[in-house]
Amino acid sequence: MRSTRTVELSTGLFVLLGFAALFFMVTQITNRELSVNGGSYEVTAMFENIGSLRPGAAVSMAGVTVGRVDTITFDQNVYKAVVKMRIASNYNRIPNDSDAAIMTSGLLGGQYVGITAGGSEEYLKSGDRIELVQDALVLENLINQLVASFMGRRDEQNDSGAETSDDNQSGEGAQSKTEEAKQ
């Protein structure tokens, strides 16, 4: 009786600790630490495919978080996603010819916007748009391309293999006809 209760209590404690750890991880992953304390400015970029990018995702340069994705909307005139980003005002020297790419952190990680600095002497300011963009790579599309490529090669090998075996059969047939003619 006593050991059953001990097992139940330790199982309950284990489950409770698991939920606490899960809660802690969720709060750390969704941490939107960039606040408007020191001020910020807004820039936009238009993408054809944003993948699974979400508001609150990091905006980074050289691996350093310089801002957050504020909002994502769809422009029906040009059929592109409009990504508005809030950049901390202490990062006010980003060249205006910089490019933005939607990147993935790790194999299964979340997506973020990576900015690569350009070479202009003029800097982004509030309301500017980043013109040079690179869309998100969608894993499903890459897998489909890989499968299609593999299947295409396989079909080519089957076609060339069929021709080769036909040639072998006709060669063997010709050889046996020659032997019959000699006899």
C-alpha positions in Angstrom: 0.0 0.0 0.0 2.7 2.4 1.0 4.9 1.6 -2.1 1.9 2.2 -4.4 1.4 5.7 -3.0 5.1 6.5 -3.3 5.0 5.4 -6.9 1.9 7.6 -7.6 3.5 10.6 -5.9 6.8 10.3 -7.7 5.0 9.8 -11.0 2.8 12.9 -10.4 5.9 14.9 -9.4 7.7 13.8 -12.5 4.7 14.8 -14.7 4.5 18.2 -12.9 8.3 18.8 -13.5 7.8 17.9 -17.1 5.1 20.5 -17.6 7.2 23.1 -15.8 10.1 22.4 -18.1 7.8 22.5 -21.1 6.4 25.9 -19.9 9.9 27.3 -19.4 11.0 26.2 -22.9 7.9 27.7 -24.6 8.5 31.0 -22.8 12.2 31.1 -23.9 11.4 30.2 -27.5 8.7 32.9 -27.9 10.6 35.5 -26.0 10.0 38.8 -27.7 12.7 40.5 -25.8 13.2 43.4 -28.3 11.0 46.1 -26.8 10.4 49.7 -27.8 12.4 50.9 -24.8 15.1 52.6 -26.7 12.9 53.2 -29.7 12.8 51.5 -33.1 12.1 52.2 -36.7 10.0 50.2 -39.3 11.2 48.8 -42.6 9.4 46.5 -45.0 10.3 43.8 -47.5 8.1 42.0 -50.0 8.5 38.3 -50.5 6.8 35.8 -52.9 7.0 33.0 -50.3 7.5 33.5 -46.6 7.3 29.8 -45.6 6.3 29.6 -42.0 7.6 33.1 -40.9 5.5 34.5 -38.1 5.2 37.9 -36.4 7.6 38.1 -33.6 10.3 36.2 -35.5 13.8 37.6 -35.1 15.5 39.9 -37.6 19.2 39.4 -37.5 22.5 40.6 -39.0 25.6 38.4 -38.7 23.7 36.3 -36.1 22.8 39.2 -33.9 19.2 40.0 -33.3 18.6 43.6 -34.4 14.8 43.6 -34.6 11.6 41.6 -34.8 9.0 40.9 -37.5 6.1 43.2 -36.6 3.3 42.2 -39.1 2.8 40.1 -42.2 0.2 41.1 -44.7 -0.7 40.2 -48.3 -0.6 42.8 -51.1 -3.3 41.8 -53.6 -2.0 44.1 -56.3 1.4 42.4 -56.6 0.5 39.0 -55.0 3.4 39.2 -52.5 3.7 39.0 -48.7 4.6 42.3 -47.1 6.8 41.8 -44.0 7.0 44.8 -41.7 10.0 44.7 -39.4 10.9 46.8 -36.3 14.6 47.5 -36.0 16.0 48.7 -32.7 17.1 52.4 -33.1 20.7 51.6 -32.0 21.1 49.7 -35.3 20.5 52.8 -37.4 23.5 52.3 -39.8 22.1 49.5 -42.0 22.9 50.4 -45.6 19.8 51.0 -47.7 21.0 48.5 -50.4 21.1 45.6 -47.9 19.2 42.4 -48.7 16.8 40.4 -46.7 16.4 36.6 -46.8 14.1 34.3 -44.9 16.3 31.7 -43.2 15.7 28.7 -41.0 17.6 28.2 -37.8 18.6 24.5 -37.8 17.0 21.7 -39.7 13.6 21.9 -38.0 14.0 25.3 -36.3 11.9 28.4 -36.7 12.3 30.9 -39.5 13.7 34.4 -39.2 14.7 37.3 -41.5 18.4 37.6 -42.1 19.7 40.9 -43.3 23.0 41.1 -45.2 24.6 44.5 -45.3 25.1 46.3 -48.6 27.7 48.8 -49.5 25.8 52.1 -49.7 26.7 55.2 -47.7 23.0 55.9 -47.1 21.2 54.0 -44.3 17.7 52.6 -43.9 15.3 54.8 -42.1 11.7 54.4 -41.0 9.3 53.6 -43.8 12.0 52.4 -46.2 11.7 49.1 -48.1 14.4 46.5 -48.6 14.3 45.8 -52.3 16.7 42.8 -52.6 15.0 39.8 -51.1 15.3 36.0 -51.1 12.2 33.9 -50.4 12.0 31.1 -48.0 13.1 27.6 -49.1 10.2 25.3 -48.6 11.3 21.9 -47.6 8.4 20.2 -49.3 9.3 21.8 -52.7 13.0 20.7 -52.3 11.9 17.2 -51.6 9.5 17.2 -54.6 12.3 18.4 -56.8 14.7 15.8 -55.5 12.1 13.0 -56.0 11.3 14.2 -59.5 15.0 14.4 -60.4 15.6 10.9 -59.0 12.5 9.5 -60.8 13.6 11.2 -64.1 17.1 9.6 -63.8 15.5 6.2 -63.0 13.2 6.4 -66.0 16.2 7.3 -68.2 18.2 4.3 -66.9 15.2 2.0 -67.5 14.8 3.3 -71.0 18.5 2.9 -71.8 18.5 -0.5 -70.0 15.6 -1.7 -72.2 17.4 -0.7 -75.3 20.5 -2.5 -74.2 18.7 -5.7 -73.5 16.9 -5.5 -76.8 20.2 -5.1 -78.5 21.6 -8.1 -76.6 18.6 -10.2 -77.6 18.9 -9.2 -81.2 22.6 -9.9 -81.1 22.0 -13.3 -79.6 19.3 -14.0 -82.2 21.6 -13.0 -85.0 24.4 -15.2 -83.6 22.1 -18.2 -83.5 20.9 -17.6 -87.0 24.5 -17.5 -88.2 25.2 -20.8 -86.5 22.1 -22.3 -88.1 23.2 -21.2 -91.5 26.6 -22.8 -91.1 25.1 -26.2 -90.3 
